[in-house]
Amino acid sequence: MYYPEPISKLIDSFTKLPGIGPKTAVRLAFFVLEMEEDDVLDFAKSLVNAKRELTHCSTCGHITDQDPCSICQDESRDQTLICVVQDPKDVIAMEKMREFGGKYHVLHGAISPMDGIGPEDINVESLINRLKDEGIEELILATNPNIEGEATAMYISRLVKPSGIRMTRIAHGLPVGGDLEYADEVTLSKALEGRREL
């Protein structure tokens, strides 16, 4: 279908976003055309500012507009506890919970040989350096409960074990409010494995 070049480019830009197919991209592009010009300029400015002003914390790897990030600077947090996550979005999810009082380390991915991603392609080396320097007593491995996340957790576990630092893995299993009949075998297996005393 023919579109004038400016809208065609806008549609192409939207299709580069994850989860946006061609139909949704067309809908979004035409929505933008209907917006007030000031709103469009604010939207474009927000995109550019996010890209220009955000960086990764040199300590933990989380996204930040200051280095080190506010979490790494916070002296009231437990300095002996690090939670290892795959992405900055995971830090945000953990912080929303308001239960975790330690620090984080963001890997920016997971080991996935099928995708050509090895340990050297994620933020593992700086984690090992932090463990040597920061007096860490416990490492919580909170990678995703899939093949890549499990492989990454196992790899880090093998690297860290000789140091004697306590390592734990977040529990996996049935979600609160979930039904047994709808759970797959892996989820049920993990739920049984992670059972605890009442």
N, C-alpha and C positions, 0 to 999 in steps of 0.2 A: 504494500500500500504506500502511496506517495504522501509524504509530509514535507512541508517547507524545511529547509536545512536546519534552521535554529531549533525547531521542535524535534526534529529527527535526532539531533545531537543530544538534546535533553533526554529523550527516550533512551538512547544508548547509554547515557550516564546513569540513569536509574537502573537499567538492567545489570549494571556492574555491582549493585548492592546485593548482599546475600538475601535469598528468599523473594526477590522481586523478579517475576517472570515478565514476558513481553506485554501481556494484557494489563498487568498492574502498573508497569512502567508507563504505558500510554495514559492510563487513568491519572497517575500522579503528574505527568507532564501537563495534561490539560487542566488539572487542578491548579498547578502553579500559574498557568496562564490566566486563570480567573482571580488569582490573589491580587491584593493591592500592591502597587509597586514598592512601597515602603516595607511591606511584609516580606516580599521577595528579596529585597536588598538585605534586610535583617537576617533572613535565612541563609543567604549566600555568605554574609559576613560571619555568621556563627560557624559555618563549615570551615572557612578559611582560618578563623581564629583558633578553632579546636586543633586544626592541623599544625599551625605555626607555634602556638603557645604551649602545647602539651608535649611532654617528654617522658622518658622513663627514669624512675628513681635509680640513682647509681648504686644504691644499697640493695633494695629489694626487687626492683624491676617493675613496680606498679606505675600506672600513669599518674602524672603530677604536673602542676604548673610551677613547682618549686623543687629544688634538689638539695638535700634529701626530702622525701615526701613528708607530709604531716604525721603519718603513722610512725615512720622511722624516727622522727624528731620527738615524739611523745614519750617523755621520761616516765610517765605513770604506767606505761604498758609493761607487761612481764618481759624483761630483757632476756630471759633464759628459754623462751618458748617461740618456735617458728612454725608457722603453718605453711606448707608448700602447696601452691595451687597452680593450675595450668595457665589461666588468663586473668587479666585485670578485672574482668566481670565477676570472677569468682571471689576476689577480695571484696568487691562491693556487696555481693550476696552475703558474705560472712559478716560484714560490718552492719548490714541491715538488721541482723539477728541480735546484735548488741550483747552477745554471750561470750565472745572470744576476746581476751585481753592481752594476747601476745602480739608478736610481729608476724610478717608475711614474707614469703619469697615466691615471686612469679616466674614460672618457667617459660612462658610464651610458647606453649605447645606441648606436645607429648611425643615420645619415641614411636615412630611408625615406619618400619622398614618398607612396607608396601608403598608408602608415599615418599620414600627416600629421606626420611627424617631420622637422624641418629642422635645420640647423646650430645655430640658436638654442635648440633643445630639448635639446641635449647639451652636455657640459662642454668646449667648444672654446675659448671666450673666455679662461678661466683658464689653459689650455695656452699660448695665445699670450702672455699676460702672463708666464708662467713663462719662456718662451723669451727674453723681453726682459731679465728680471732675474737669471737664474740662471747665465749663462755656459755654456749647453748647447752641446756640439759635435756630438752625434749624436742623432737621433730615430728610434727603431725603431717602425714602424707594425705593430702586431700585432693588427689588427682581424680579425674572422672572414673566412674565404675564401668569402663569399657575396656576392650583389649589394649588399646594404646595407653590408657591411664594406668591400668594394672602393670603393664610392661615397664612403664616409667617409674612407678612406685617400687617395683622389684629391683630395678637397676639402681635407684638411689639407695634403697635399703642395703644392697650388697656393698655399695661404696662406703656407706656411713657406719655399718655394723662394727668394723674393727676399732672405731673411735670410742666405742662404749656409750655413745649418746643414746638415750632412750628413744625408740621410734614407735609411733602408733599410726594406725590407719583409720580413717573415718569409717563408721559403720555403714553398711549397705543393706538393703533389703526392702521390705514392704513400706510404702509411704503411709503416714497416718491417714486413716480414712479409706485406705485401699481395701479391696476384696481379694481373698485368696484365690478365688476362681479365675480372676483376670490376670494373675501374676504369672510370668513366664518361669521356666525351670531355673534359670540362672538367678533371678531375683529371689525365688523361694530358697534356693540353696544358700545364697548369701545371708538371707534372713535367719535361717537355721544356724549357720556358722557363727553369726554375731549375737546369738541369744545370750541373755544374762539372767542372773538370779532375781527373783522377786522378793 
